[in-house]
Amino acid sequence: MSVFTYHLAKTSILSALTALWNPLTSKNTSGLIHAECMAGMTLGSPVFSPSRILIRQIVLFAQWENEKAIDDFLANDRFGKILAKGWYTRLKYLRQWGFVDEFDIPKEPDDSVEPGTPVVAFTLARMRLPQVPRFIHWGRPVEKLVRDHPGTTLALAAIRLPRTVSTFSVWKSQKDMQDMVRGHSAVPQPRRHADAMKERDRKDFHFQFTTLRFKPISEHGSWEGRTDIIPKPTFDDRNETGLP
């Protein structure tokens, strides 16, 4: 069964640009199915702000044939060694909405996860460039909702110009994430996400879009001085998560 990973690392501008313009592929990386390499982006920040796009912050989301392929990449590949100095999580696929062409997503969802299980949400969008102003108008309130939500332990975004944008969020429980999506959270303006999805359904911002939900199975390294970003479950199911 394939395994997904999400990596965060800081590096030099030269290394970051090299990674962005010469991306990993299944042809040049053994055991890789597909990877998206992007620059970090600050959720909710002003569009024209130095903090919006963080060129030295590399984000990699990847699907691998197995865990050995991940180990070999991080130990032996030049770019993998850079990522190994940052933070990453290994992920088990649960469910998908929408689609993108490049990933090999399992056909059947895994609905065995209970409401108290920590989950990770990842979105990937290929933008329709004329729709970018609408996307920003509707998307920035959602960014702030996710960034400030009490149910998240980490929330950020990433971009690869000109068309690809993504978000990543770690949730204390599946219920927290579902409540946010449905507009049921006990926060100000809880329907920001639900309203943006209605607007997307009315006129799509993207020509491809997917949301993927995962169960984190391990966590490695640190990010901005933080470890243990993946929360413990709120019920006695710790052995199933792969976490201690």
C-alpha positions as CSV (number, residue, x, y, z in Angstrom):
1,M,0.0,0.0,0.0
2,S,1.3,3.5,-0.9
3,V,2.3,6.0,1.8
4,F,2.0,9.8,1.6
5,T,4.4,12.3,3.2
6,Y,4.3,16.0,3.9
7,H,7.6,17.8,4.5
8,L,8.6,21.3,5.7
9,A,12.2,22.5,5.6
10,K,14.1,25.8,5.4
11,T,17.0,26.1,3.0
12,S,18.9,28.6,0.9
13,I,17.2,30.5,-1.9
14,L,19.4,28.7,-4.4
15,S,18.4,25.3,-3.1
16,A,14.8,26.3,-2.9
17,L,14.7,27.5,-6.5
18,T,16.5,24.4,-7.7
19,A,13.9,22.2,-6.0
20,L,11.0,24.3,-7.5
21,W,12.3,24.4,-11.0
22,N,13.7,20.8,-11.2
23,P,11.0,18.9,-9.3
24,L,11.2,15.3,-8.2
25,T,9.6,12.8,-10.5
26,S,9.0,9.1,-10.6
27,K,11.7,9.0,-13.3
28,N,14.4,10.5,-11.2
29,T,13.4,9.3,-7.7
30,S,13.1,5.6,-7.0
31,G,9.8,4.5,-5.4
32,L,8.1,7.9,-5.9
33,I,4.6,7.9,-7.4
34,H,4.2,11.7,-7.6
35,A,5.4,14.8,-5.7
36,E,4.4,18.4,-5.5
37,C,7.2,20.8,-4.5
38,M,6.1,24.3,-3.5
39,A,7.2,27.4,-1.6
40,G,5.6,28.0,1.8
41,M,2.9,30.7,2.2
42,T,1.5,32.3,5.3
43,L,-2.2,31.7,5.8
44,G,-4.3,34.8,6.1
45,S,-1.5,37.3,5.4
46,P,-2.0,40.3,3.1
47,V,-1.6,39.4,-0.6
48,F,1.1,41.9,-1.2
49,S,3.3,41.2,1.8
50,P,6.8,39.9,2.2
51,S,5.4,37.2,4.5
52,R,2.9,35.9,1.9
53,I,5.3,33.8,-0.1
54,L,8.3,32.3,1.9
55,I,10.7,31.3,-0.8
56,R,13.3,29.7,1.6
57,Q,10.6,27.5,3.1
58,I,10.2,24.4,1.0
59,V,7.0,22.2,1.1
60,L,6.9,18.8,-0.4
61,F,3.8,16.6,-0.6
62,A,4.5,13.2,-2.0
63,Q,3.1,9.7,-2.6
64,W,5.4,6.8,-2.3
65,E,5.2,3.1,-3.2
66,N,6.2,2.1,0.3
67,E,8.0,3.3,3.4
68,K,11.4,2.0,2.3
69,A,11.3,4.4,-0.6
70,I,10.9,7.3,1.8
71,D,13.8,6.1,4.0
72,D,16.1,5.7,1.0
73,F,15.2,9.1,-0.4
74,L,15.8,10.9,2.9
75,A,19.1,9.1,3.5
76,N,20.6,9.2,0.1
77,D,19.1,11.9,-2.1
78,R,20.7,15.4,-2.0
79,F,17.3,17.1,-1.7
80,G,16.1,14.4,0.6
81,K,18.9,15.2,3.0
82,I,17.7,18.8,3.1
83,L,14.2,17.7,3.9
84,A,15.4,15.3,6.6
85,K,16.7,18.3,8.6
86,G,13.1,19.7,8.8
87,W,9.8,18.3,9.9
88,Y,7.6,15.7,8.2
89,T,4.7,13.3,8.8
90,R,3.9,10.0,7.1
91,L,0.2,9.7,6.2
92,K,-2.3,7.0,5.6
93,Y,-5.0,7.8,3.1
94,L,-8.6,8.1,4.3
95,R,-10.7,9.9,1.8
96,Q,-10.7,12.2,-1.3
97,W,-13.0,14.9,-2.7
98,G,-12.3,16.1,-6.2
99,F,-9.3,14.9,-8.2
100,V,-5.9,15.8,-9.7
101,D,-4.4,13.7,-12.5
102,E,-1.0,12.8,-11.2
103,F,-1.7,11.0,-7.9
104,D,-2.7,7.3,-7.7
105,I,-5.5,7.6,-5.1
106,P,-7.1,4.5,-3.8
107,K,-10.6,3.9,-5.1
108,E,-12.1,3.0,-1.8
109,P,-12.2,5.4,1.2
110,D,-11.3,4.3,4.7
111,D,-14.2,5.2,7.0
112,S,-12.8,3.3,10.0
113,V,-11.4,6.4,11.8
114,E,-13.4,7.5,14.9
115,P,-14.3,11.1,15.6
116,G,-11.6,11.5,18.2
117,T,-8.7,10.6,15.9
118,P,-6.3,13.3,14.8
119,V,-6.4,13.8,11.1
120,V,-4.6,15.8,8.4
121,A,-6.3,17.7,5.6
122,F,-4.4,18.6,2.4
123,T,-5.9,20.5,-0.5
124,L,-4.3,21.0,-4.0
125,A,-5.7,23.3,-6.6
126,R,-4.7,24.1,-10.2
127,M,-6.0,27.7,-10.7
128,R,-7.9,29.2,-13.5
129,L,-5.8,32.3,-13.7
130,P,-8.7,34.7,-14.6
131,Q,-10.4,33.5,-11.4
132,V,-7.5,34.3,-9.0
133,P,-9.1,37.6,-7.8
134,R,-12.3,35.8,-6.9
135,F,-10.3,33.0,-5.3
136,I,-8.4,35.4,-3.1
137,H,-11.6,37.3,-2.1
138,W,-13.3,34.1,-0.9
139,G,-10.2,32.2,0.1
140,R,-8.5,34.6,2.6
141,P,-11.4,34.5,5.1
142,V,-11.2,30.7,5.0
143,E,-7.4,30.8,5.5
144,K,-8.0,32.9,8.7
145,L,-10.7,30.5,9.9
146,V,-8.4,27.5,9.6
147,R,-5.3,29.3,10.9
148,D,-7.1,30.5,14.0
149,H,-9.3,27.5,14.7
150,P,-8.9,26.0,18.1
151,G,-9.0,22.5,16.6
152,T,-5.8,22.9,14.5
153,T,-2.3,22.4,15.8
154,L,-0.6,23.5,12.5
155,A,-2.1,25.2,9.5
156,L,-0.2,26.6,6.5
157,A,-0.3,27.0,2.7
158,A,2.0,26.7,-0.2
159,I,2.3,27.8,-3.8
160,R,4.1,27.0,-7.0
161,L,3.6,29.8,-9.5
162,P,1.8,30.3,-11.7
163,R,-1.2,27.9,-11.0
164,T,-0.7,25.5,-8.1
165,V,-1.8,26.3,-4.5
166,S,-2.3,24.1,-1.5
167,T,-3.2,24.1,2.1
168,F,-2.2,21.7,4.9
169,S,-3.8,21.5,8.4
170,V,-3.3,19.1,11.4
171,W,-6.5,18.7,13.4
172,K,-6.9,17.5,17.0
173,S,-9.8,15.3,15.9
174,Q,-11.8,14.4,12.8
175,K,-14.8,15.9,14.5
176,D,-13.1,19.3,14.8
177,M,-12.3,19.3,11.1
178,Q,-15.8,18.2,10.0
179,D,-17.4,20.8,12.2
180,M,-15.3,23.5,10.5
181,V,-16.1,22.3,7.0
182,R,-19.9,22.2,7.8
183,G,-19.9,25.6,9.5
184,H,-20.7,24.2,13.0
185,S,-17.6,25.3,14.9
186,A,-18.0,27.6,18.0
187,V,-15.9,30.4,16.4
188,P,-16.7,33.8,14.9
189,Q,-18.2,33.6,11.4
190,P,-18.2,29.8,11.4
191,R,-19.6,29.5,7.8
192,R,-16.7,31.0,6.0
193,H,-15.6,27.7,4.6
194,A,-19.1,26.5,3.7
195,D,-19.9,29.8,2.0
196,A,-16.7,29.7,-0.1
197,M,-17.5,26.1,-1.2
198,K,-21.0,27.3,-2.4
199,E,-19.3,30.0,-4.4
200,R,-16.9,27.5,-5.9
201,D,-19.8,25.3,-6.9
202,R,-21.5,28.3,-8.5
203,K,-18.4,29.1,-10.6
204,D,-15.2,27.1,-10.1
205,F,-12.0,28.8,-9.3
206,H,-9.9,25.8,-10.5
207,F,-9.6,23.5,-13.4
208,Q,-8.5,20.7,-11.0
209,F,-9.0,20.6,-7.3
210,T,-8.8,17.9,-4.6
211,T,-9.1,17.7,-0.8
212,L,-7.4,14.7,0.8
213,R,-7.9,13.5,4.3
214,F,-5.3,11.4,6.1
215,K,-4.5,9.6,9.4
216,P,-1.0,10.5,10.5
217,I,1.0,7.4,11.2
218,S,4.3,9.0,12.4
219,E,6.0,12.4,12.9
220,H,9.7,13.3,12.5
221,G,11.9,16.3,13.3
222,S,10.8,19.7,14.4
223,W,9.3,22.8,12.9
224,E,10.1,26.3,14.2
225,G,11.1,24.8,17.5
226,R,8.0,22.7,17.8
227,T,7.8,18.9,18.2
228,D,4.8,16.7,18.8
229,I,2.7,18.7,16.4
230,I,0.5,15.7,15.8
231,P,-1.8,15.5,18.8
232,K,-2.6,12.4,20.8
233,P,-6.1,10.9,20.2
234,T,-8.9,11.8,22.5
235,F,-9.7,8.2,23.1
236,D,-7.7,5.0,23.7
237,D,-6.7,4.3,20.2
238,R,-3.0,5.2,20.2
239,N,-1.7,2.0,18.9
240,E,-3.6,2.4,15.7
241,T,-2.1,5.9,15.0
242,G,1.5,4.6,15.0
243,L,2.3,7.3,17.7
244,P,3.5,6.5,21.2
